[in-house]
Amino acid sequence: MVDGQSTAQVGNNFIFNLTAPGKADNEASFQVDYSSLLGHLYVTDPFNDLQALKRKVDRVQGTCEWVLNIPSLQAWMNSPDDCYATEAKSQVLWLHGNPGQGKSTMATYIIETLSTCISADAKRYLSYFLCDSNYAIRTSSKSILRGLLWQLWNSCPELIPEYARRHYDQLRKNLFDDFDHLWTLFMETAKANDSCQLYYIIDALDECDEASRDDLLYQIEHIFSGSARTPSNINFLILSRPYVQIRDYLGQFDNHSIASFPQLQRDIDLYIDHEVEKLAKMRRYPRVLKQKLSHALSTRAEETFLWVGLACRELRRIPSANALEFLERLPRQLESIYSQMFDSILGPDAPDAADTTKILSFVATAVRPLTLLELSEACAFDTNEDDVEARTQYLRDRIENCRLVIDIVTVRNRDFLDGLQDWSDSDDSTSEALLESERVVLLHQTVKDYLFTSRREQLNGGEQHSHAIMAYRCLDQINNCMPERGLAGYGNFLRYSIEYWPQHARLAQSSFHVQDNHGSFFSDPSPVRDKWLLQRNDGQLFSIWSSAKHELPLLNVAALWTIPSLVDHVSQRSSRGVTFDVKLDDGEEEGSLTKSPLTDAVQGGCVYTFQKLLHFGLPLTELAIESAWTFEREAIKRTILQTRTHEIVQQADLQKSAAKVFNAGEMRILMDHPDFTISQSILHGAMANENHGLEVLELIVAQSGIDPKILLQRTITESTTASIEFLIDRFSLNLNGEQSLIAKAAENWESGPAIINLLFRRFPNIEITDDIILAIVELGDFSEQHISETLKIIFDKLGPKLQITNRVLLGAARAEMPDEDFGDVFKIVLQHASEELAITHEVVMSVAQNPNAWATMPLLLSSREAEICITEDILCAAIPNMENSYSALLCNAAKHSIKITEKAIAAAARESDREGFLQVLNAADANSRITQDVLLAAAANDGKNGVQIMWLLLHESMNADEIGNELVDEVLLGDKCDIMSVILKRRGARIRLSKGLVQGWISNERTQGRALKFLLQYKSAELNSILGAMSADEQAEFVERRDRLFTRFERDSWEDIFKRRGE
């Protein structure tokens, strides 16, 4: 592991101080909440996936061991330790084989063996990812990179590069939504850990989506083919089928066909012996038959484990006498075996062929394995059966008809089970929870390949049509179930439908069309769609760049979930006069969170959807432009440049956004438009361009004719440091007399401190006044860290010339921050104040009144206590802000003989917990009384603190005032039933009721709560006397209202609190 690291645990999160390996602590160190970062990076746990794969493809003892002796694999495992290699020798190794040749079994063996070897080596790290077409989340290049990085960083957070922390601070989870960002993180990890060797194994790459797979393969080819400077500490081992599309990229590297190794046949023979031995025990084969079957399997297997497995599965149902004959008639090719098997279960004479077709279609199409109950509901089997165990057993019987091409596997993956538990009702039975841990999968990827090629007509006409049918079935479930009963009544296929119908609609492509019976879901507005959105709770999808989490217009749904056919639906229906909610901007009006569908389409990342929205006529927005470049959506960027430059050059806000993100080449495209002019908006955007600002400014600023000093003054609050330095150097600006620029630069939330540093470095004679420091201190909308960092730069620069005045100290004492406030602004000002600077009463009072007093008052007292007198007024001001820690204040007050009266007791009763209140009470003057004001203050203290304090105050020894009507009114108006219970317990007998009081309370809706019920319940005898003094009408009205109140809270009693708490 990397030396020199320290770890600190804060709550349940781990905060790591990370330093790049090989660098000193004062170089490139940073702090990061890695649990939050890893939580957003996470898609799946490869270790859990490996355990599931091992259960599915149990390796026979003695097989695969030879693979470790392959020279190219040994060379790959023993890569050199120097940082950069001149050639990519042995860094990429590709092992390929046909379906069923044991690639995944081999991968599990290599991974486990390497894990054991590498675990003892502090300079070598292994990460792996197992693609699986059964899980949509494990079929994309983004998921591969996220899985590899997550496993690597989770096992050793010291490997997280500073680049990840810096960009995570800016983008949060969006950092991990884009392939280009992920690849940069991948390379930065290697760069930051150049003294370590990083080993990456990817299994079943052929099961990754083809377009997504090409993104990854292109980068691997580009980095390791010799056309780029290659970091020698990245090592890839990839296992897949020998697809031409994969060979085009990986064929140039070391690669081997698994079938080319003679040891493969020995492994198959060991596997045959293992399987035949199991059959022999099951079917009681004689020794001679065992030998003949082993020989027949060996000669017919054609180096395919899967063929052997299928043959042995079929032999389980064949009598011993017919076993050899059956085996000799079994086709040698997998496709022929599948043809024979599916003819028997889907043919015209097959029993229950329709049910079997349904099962196969839904299992093959599901984007994650379905549970038994989910599959039963998807197929609409046994809908009248309420017993869960019976229903699942009926499904098991149907699965038996599928002739072993479908498996029921037990899930031990915590992620999967936890996901199910999140949806479950709290009263689920243990047996149902166990059933949820079983899911239904196809025997092998080749089964799916066969179904959607050779049997596509029997399975809904192909894969896209099957996805459309699955989407329709999901939408049926949502439409029919959610409006009536919500999730409480349906915990199985409904939750799958809520989560995955958009994915099926997207995968269906042009096969998906809005059905008439789903019209209410795809209208605007749509209550059922709103409910669906609320139930999804999709924290991974939405971001600051995309729309709100509910009440989304249909076009935004199409954009975020990349369903282009929904855009067509809106377009067609709109042409017929149907109205849809179409957002034309990015929700800048107050209270709106919904973005333009174009912006959401950038978030979704589908250029086809984006283009359809443009064709629909939506106007371009600033955020759509900025997010397209921020997320590096290359196809969308090209679309904007090719089709919408005319729109950009005509609108100032779009010009600014474009100039903020365009590079020089893209800006030239804009400049070629006949209507282009260099506007103020373009100049302002270019100054804020973080990645390409210099090249864009070089291109346009000389032609603009603007005074560079005026440009700097107008844009310094949003410019990058590099842009400011460019103007200074390009035009030889002299800013020594421009001290106001310091205060303006401090308003730059991203680059302010760096710009101020630059200005001090280049113009050391800039004068700093109290007004400038106060302007920075009073930046109330900025973070405390930003202001503190800015002040530190200024104070360090001024050095001995710094003179903190009382005016500045008072401003710092009054400064309040928008977020968490630790008083750092006041601390840094106080630390730089001279000992001769008097601490005035006004400063101390301002510190006491500030919500950060809990942090600043102890610092002030510890450093300047001799000058400070804590009066009762200061104590009362500080009590709400001291987090119940008053001992230092009370000690100071005692030293100055300050009398603590009912005023401070009331302040503590209103704001403190029990312990804090007792601190003040014990310090109070012996002659202090518990007045009505103190009791009212305690009643205003919410939660258990007020209850506990009131219990203390009403103790006989406290000599408290009697309970007045004002206090009772306060308790009733706030329906503070626990406070009322304490009052009744302590002083109930002394409360006096009157006809006017009870009539007023019972007729006032604001006082008709539990507290009134408790009071009337306790004082029932006195109340009966009052009722006797009422007229018949008054009495009838009062009794009716009282009875309604008592019925409403019939289960509640004033004594409940004492039973619950034992008080």
Buried (B, 14 or more C-beta within 10 A) or exposed (E): EBEEBEEEEEEEEBBBBBBBBBEEEEEBBBEBBBBBBBEBBBBBBBBBBBBBBBEBBEBBEEBBEBBBEBEBBEBBBEBEEEEEBEEBBBBBBBBBBBBBBBBBBBBBBBBEBBBEEBEEEEBBBBBBBBBBBBBBBBBBBBBBBBBBBBBBBBBBBBBBBBBBBEBBEEBBBBBBBBBBBBBBBBBBBBBBBBBBBBBBBBBBBBBBBEEBBBBBBEBBBEBBBEEEEBBBBBBBBBBBBBBEEBBEBBEBBBBBBBBEBEBBEEBBBBBBBBBBEEBBEEBEBEEEBBEBBBBBBBEBBBBBBBBBBBBBBBBEEBEBEEBBEBBEEBBEEBBEBBBBBBEEBBEEEBEBBEBBBBBBBBBBBBBBBBBBBBBBBBBEBBEEBEEBEEBBEBBEEBBEBBBBBBBBBEBEBEBBBEBBEEBBEEEBEEEBEEBBBBBBBBBBBBBBBBBBEEBBEBBBBBBBBBBBBBBBBBBBBBBBBBEEEEBEEBBBBBBBBBBBBBBBBBBBBEBBBBBEEBEEBBBBEBEBBEBBBEBBEBEEBBBEBBBBBBBBBBBBBBBBBBBBBBBBBBBEBBEEEEEBBBBEBBBEEEEEBBBBBBBBBBBBBBBBBBBBBBEBEBBBBBBBBBBBBBBEBEEBBEBBBEEBBEEBBEBEBBBBBBBBBBBBEBBEBBBEEEEBEBBBBBBBBBBBBBBBBBBBBEBBBEEBEBEBBEBBBBBBBBBBBBBBBBBBEBBEBEBEEBBBBBBBBBBBEBBBBBBBBBBBEBBEEBEBEBEBBBBBBBBEEBBBBBBBBBBBBBBEBBEEEBEBBBEBBBBBBBBEBEEEBBBBBBBBBBEBBEEEBEBBEEBBBBBBBBEBBBBBBBBBBEBBBEBBBBBBBBBBBBBBBBEBBBEBBBEBBEEEEBEBBBBBBBBBBBBBBBEBBBBBBEBBEEEBBBBBBBBBBBBBBEEEBBBBBBBBBBEEEBEBBEBEEEBBBBBBBBBBBBBBBBBBBBBBEEBEBEBEBBBEBBEEEEBBBBBBBBBBBBBEEBBEEBBEEBEEEEBEBBEEBBEEBEEEBEEBBBBBBEEEEEE
